[in-house]
Amino acid sequence: MPLNPVRTTLENGATLLVKQTKTTPAVAISLSMRAGSIADPPGQAGLTWLLSRVIDRGTTTRSAADIAEELDSRGITLSVLVTRHLFTLVCTCLADDFEPVLALLGDIVMSPSLPEDEIATRKGEVITSIRQDDDNPAIRATEALMALLYPDGHPYGRRTKGSIDSVEHFSREQLLALHRARFAPGTLTAVIVGDVEPASAEIAMVPQNYVKLTGTEARQMLKLYEAVDDHDDVQHVWANFDIEEKEIEALA
């Protein structure tokens, strides 16, 4: 069976690859952002990894319990993976559940709430994982080799999970700043394989999740949006923020 997936670039800049196959009534979904560990800011190695551990622990419209219930009720296991270049969410669902599951994944990717208590819990888990890596000769050898090959703070030479000290000092504000800087529709590639029509997948990918901004946040976002839109090298600008008309008038 030839691969020949249908490739589409959506109006918001996201790339969609769809391969329809009716072998089973299921759909495999992979959402990848160009936001791997190389996106960690200087001096904050491991920040992307921590974000991957907490990103599914609540959104602006769903609690961690809500997300768990939506996944468990459909028999879905969600995996969040981080490589040096990509931040990926992967799952498989029934074809009948495709649209609500894709909407859920979109909410998780674009609108995480990152609760403080969940961050504290996940920090403990990451620190335990780092200690286990320190006791693993193969992992230590690989990390030492990468540090030698890519010295002087090169992103490839840094530990993906960071250090115990760095993880302990990460804040919710740093995680949110990383998410704002790296997660946007234009950095997303969605790969969908299964019993779904390419046209249906494209419709389902239209953003349904918006972040409501007011006050200072609205003012800062409008200023940034206008600056980017006015730039000579920028042809299109997409965003998922929602600012009420009266709010815009008040800021004018």
Residue pairs with C-beta under 8 A, 6 or more apart in sequence:
1 21
3 19
4 19
5 17
5 18
5 19
5 191
5 193
6 17
6 18
6 19
6 20
6 198
7 15
7 16
7 17
8 15
8 16
8 18
8 198
8 202
9 15
9 16
10 16
10 185
10 202
10 205
10 206
11 238
12 185
12 186
12 207
12 238
12 240
13 184
13 185
13 186
13 188
13 236
13 238
14 185
14 186
14 188
14 189
14 190
14 205
15 188
15 189
15 190
16 189
16 190
16 192
16 201
16 202
16 205
17 189
17 190
17 191
17 192
18 192
18 193
18 196
18 198
18 201
18 202
19 192
19 193
19 194
20 194
20 195
20 196
20 197
20 198
21 193
21 194
21 195
22 195
23 195
24 194
24 195
25 94
25 95
25 96
25 195
26 92
26 93
26 94
26 95
26 194
26 195
27 92
27 93
27 94
27 95
27 98
27 192
27 193
27 194
27 195
27 196
28 90
28 91
28 92
28 191
28 192
28 193
28 194
29 89
29 90
29 91
29 92
29 93
29 98
29 101
29 102
29 105
29 190
29 191
29 192
30 88
30 89
30 90
30 190
30 191
30 192
31 88
31 89
31 90
31 105
31 106
31 109
31 188
31 189
31 190
32 86
32 87
32 88
32 188
32 189
32 190
32 191
33 86
33 87
33 88
33 109
33 182
33 183
33 187
33 188
34 85
34 86
34 182
34 187
34 189
35 48
35 86
35 87
35 178
35 182
35 183
35 187
36 48
36 82
36 83
36 84
36 85
36 86
36 87
37 45
37 46
37 48
37 49
37 82
37 83
37 84
37 155
37 158
37 160
38 84
38 85
38 155
38 156
39 48
39 87
39 178
39 181
39 182
40 46
40 47
40 48
40 155
40 158
40 162
40 178
41 47
41 174
41 178
42 153
43 166
44 162
44 166
44 170
44 174
44 178
45 158
45 159
45 160
45 162
45 163
45 166
46 126
46 159
46 160
46 161
46 162
46 163
46 166
46 167
46 170
47 162
47 166
47 170
47 174
47 175
47 178
48 82
48 87
48 160
48 178
49 82
49 126
49 160
49 161
49 162
50 119
50 122
50 123
50 126
50 162
50 167
50 170
50 175
51 87
51 114
51 175
51 178
51 179
52 80
52 81
52 82
52 87
53 80
53 122
53 125
53 126
54 112
54 114
54 118
54 119
54 122
54 175
55 80
55 108
55 109
55 112
55 114
55 179
56 64
56 67
56 78
56 80
56 89
56 108
56 112
57 64
57 67
57 112
57 113
57 114
57 115
57 118
57 122
58 64
58 67
58 112
58 113
58 114
58 115
58 118
59 67
59 107
59 108
59 111
59 112
59 113
59 209
60 111
60 113
60 211
60 212
61 107
61 111
61 209
62 70
62 104
62 107
64 115
64 118
67 104
67 108
70 100
70 101
70 104
71 77
71 78
71 91
71 104
74 93
74 94
74 97
74 101
76 91
76 92
76 93
76 97
76 101
77 91
78 89
78 90
78 91
78 105
79 89
79 90
79 91
80 87
80 88
80 89
80 90
81 87
81 88
81 89
81 90
82 88
82 160
84 155
84 156
84 160
87 182
87 183
89 105
89 108
89 109
91 101
91 105
92 194
93 101
95 194
95 195
95 196
98 194
98 196
98 200
98 201
98 204
99 200
99 204
102 201
102 204
102 205
103 204
103 208
103 209
106 205
106 207
106 208
106 209
107 209
109 183
109 188
110 183
110 185
110 207
110 209
110 211
110 240
111 209
111 211
112 179
114 172
114 175
114 176
114 179
116 172
119 170
119 172
119 175
123 167
123 168
123 170
126 161
126 162
126 167
127 164
127 167
127 168
129 161
130 159
130 161
130 162
130 163
130 164
130 167
131 164
133 139
133 140
133 143
133 161
134 140
143 159
146 156
146 157
147 157
147 158
148 157
149 156
149 157
150 156
150 157
151 157
161 167
184 238
185 207
185 238
185 240
186 238
190 201
190 205
192 201
207 240
209 240
210 240
210 241
210 242
211 240
211 241
211 242
212 241
212 242
212 243
212 244
213 221
213 241
213 242
213 243
213 247
214 243
214 244
214 247
218 241
218 243
218 247
218 248
218 251
219 251
221 239
221 241
221 243
222 243
222 248
222 251
225 237
225 239
228 234
228 237
229 237
